[in-house]
Amino acid sequence: MSQLKEITKYRGRFAPTPSGMLHFGSLVTAVGSYLDARSHQGEWFVRIEDIDRPRVKVGMSENILSTLELFGLEWDGPVIYQSQCIGRYQEALHFLEALGLIYPCNCTRKEIADSALFEFEGMVYPGNCRNGLHSERNNRPSAVRIKTDTDKVEFHDRLQGRVYQSIENEIGDFVLRRSDGIYTYQLAVVVDDGWQGITHIVRGADLLESTPRQIFLQKLLGYPQPHYLHLPVVTTAQGKKLSKQTLAHPIDAKNPLPQLIAAIDFLGQRPPPELIEGNLNSFWQWAINHWSVTHIARVAYAPL
Ligand code: GLU
């Protein structure tokens, strides 16, 4: 499949879902991916992951972009919006269809639950529709799933080390297009990262378990495998990931410096106390020059 341009050296990205404002957890991811890119003299892109329309909140894309700007996170090139790339996801699905690797599924949630095995991420889809749809429900809209296999998908994460998964056993055939017609995150992210020529993915460790599925799709679609770095996830005092559900406070766009310092501190970067006396320029200069992945803890805790 075609790519934006030849892969140069380092091309990183930050890919927020505009379902809420940036909170401390998403700031940590943005800062981590930015520092890793800039300390490698790399490019850094922003992609708005607005494919799941029902989750998108009005005005959030603009809000996220203006917050990034206020914090001094300067992106390269135009911002990509997934909602404007539907043709590419369609093309990828057709490509997989031609390989005989996808099939429609009209199972209800209950049928899946009744016959599923349970794994770490929830239910493993037991492959009910692999050999054909439930004929009594032919008029029900179908999702599209990909046939997986039991081979081990293995990769080395720059922080988390060796990660492996047998997708058929641990996840099952997963959905590429939902029954409401929306392309899923797993397909869209692989197509976008491949098309944009992303070489390094730096994101939260909550996505670690998704990575083998993405590598599986990359191989089928003929995209090169990027390098991965999954950062520790910021949690509440109860150990829950910061999110809209845990009512994470949005970051305060009027006062970037202390929050940026807190973000790199969370990432183990040991900012010197005098950094707070400076400005955004001196902050970024220090942070880029001193960025060190070896200082990041695999699992970190930020009391908020
Ligand atoms: N859009 C995803 C999120 O906001 C991130 C996807 C990714 O970095 O692969 O959690």
Residues whose N, C-alpha, C, O or C-beta is under 5 A from the ligand:
A	BS01	LIG	A15 P16 T17 E49 V189 R203
